[in-house]
Every structure is written in structure tokens, then in C-alpha cells.
Amino acid sequence: MREGLKQFQMKTPQDKDHAKEAVGKAAAALIQNGMLVGLGTGSTAHYFIQHLIERTRNSDLKINAVATSERSTHQAREGGIPLVDINTITHLDITVDGADEIDHQKRMIKGGGGALLREKIIASISHEMVVIIDEEKLVDRLGHFPLPIEIVPFAHQLTLSRIKNLGYQGNFRKTSSNELYLTDNGNYIIDIHFPNCCQSPEKDQDTLSSIPGVVETGFFFHLAGRVLIGKADGTVLLLP
């Protein structure tokens, strides 16, 4: 782990799920009364939302929230967190979300849960995006995890061909029943694989975003604020 990480005081059993739960609980503790909160998507964000629900039930904490997926919307609504219409706001105080990978420059790959477009919109209007990960997600170079690309259904095979013609390796994400995966926005996802990791993330972002039919990529740059890292022993660290 990178030198200079500051330890967040938290102890839980030593396994990956408890590391995620610990970092979710640490992030929930950052939420203050009256905040407008962005709720991320994914297994780690699930723990954050659950601990946030517990805080609102067991204390005087009053917040409003916007969720990045139908899955997180359902969890928050079932837990009693008040949700607001995204079209009625212009900013969020804080968003808490996970990442599939993050490097030491705080560049990320996100979208393993299929919510990359909504996640990027929510992150972009937040005063701070707090990223919560387990320690395996902190990498020296992006690209071990496939890069999701959200595309429109119209001419989707043509879009895939254009991506491949530029030298990228990838294919459509499928469901367990072998159907094309649909995002909450009704779009498809192409997962790109980098055989030798990603050498130039910013260049790849520009190249892929310029293709007609591509809605958004899973590259997230200049969005992460504090990064909380859950370790296997249950402690939580802060990446400076």
C-alpha cells in the first residue's frame, strides 16, 4: 500500500465483504445533517447505503438523496431515505460511490454494475465524490478491469465494428440468459479488454468518445475527492 496513507479507525472481521462493509460505514459517517447526497451503485455502495439508512433511522440525521441506478433507488426507498427528482436540482453536496479500479492519480474505471452514465452525471454535479473501495481496487495502472462503453442500440453492431477497427478488443455485455445487457437508460454496454493494461487513458477516452453511437465511457477523471480503502483486516485507510 502506498506510503502516506492515513488510517481510519475501524475494525471488522478479516474478509472482503467485511472490508467493504467497513468502508461503507466509514463513508456513511461522513454524511452531515441537511446534505443532498448522491448514492452510488455496486456491492460496496450497497453497504454505504445500508449504513446510511441505519443512521437516518437511529439518529436525527435528515438528508435527501439522488440514486445512480434503479437498484440503489429501490434500496434507498425501501430504507426510508427521501429521494428527490434529479431534474429539480443543480448540485449535490456529496456523492459516495465505488470504483472497479482507481490509480494513485485518482483516475478510475467504473461501470461494472452498468450504471456508468448516471454515475458520471451525479459525480459531475457533486461538490465532492467520495470513492469507497477494497484494497484490491487500488492499482498502479488502469486496465486490468474491462472498460465499459455505453452505446445506443441504433446501429450497435456498426459501433462495435468501429471500436474494433481502432484496435480495441471487446464485445457486448450479456445477461445470464445470453441476452444483450440493457442499462437503466435502455442502452447497451461494450466491455473493452486491454491485454497490456491501458497505456494512455486520456487518449483512449478521447478516441472512444468521438465515435458516433458512444454515449459514455467508464473512464472517470478529475472527479474523485477522498478515497477510502477497506483492507482485508477490516481497517479503512484514506488515500491522500
Secondary structure, 3 states (H helix, E strand, C coil): CCCCCEEECCCCCCCHHHHHHHHHHHHHCCCCCCCEEEECCCHHHHHHHHHHHHHHHHCCCCCEEEECCHHHHHHHHHHCCCECCHHHCCCECEEEECCCEECCCCCEECCCCCCHHHHHHHHHCECCEEEEEEHHHECCCCCCCCEEEEECCCCHHHHHHHHHHCCCEEEECECCCCCECCCCCCCEEEEEECCCCCCCHHHHHHHHHCCCCEEEECEECCCEEEEEEECCCCCEEEEC
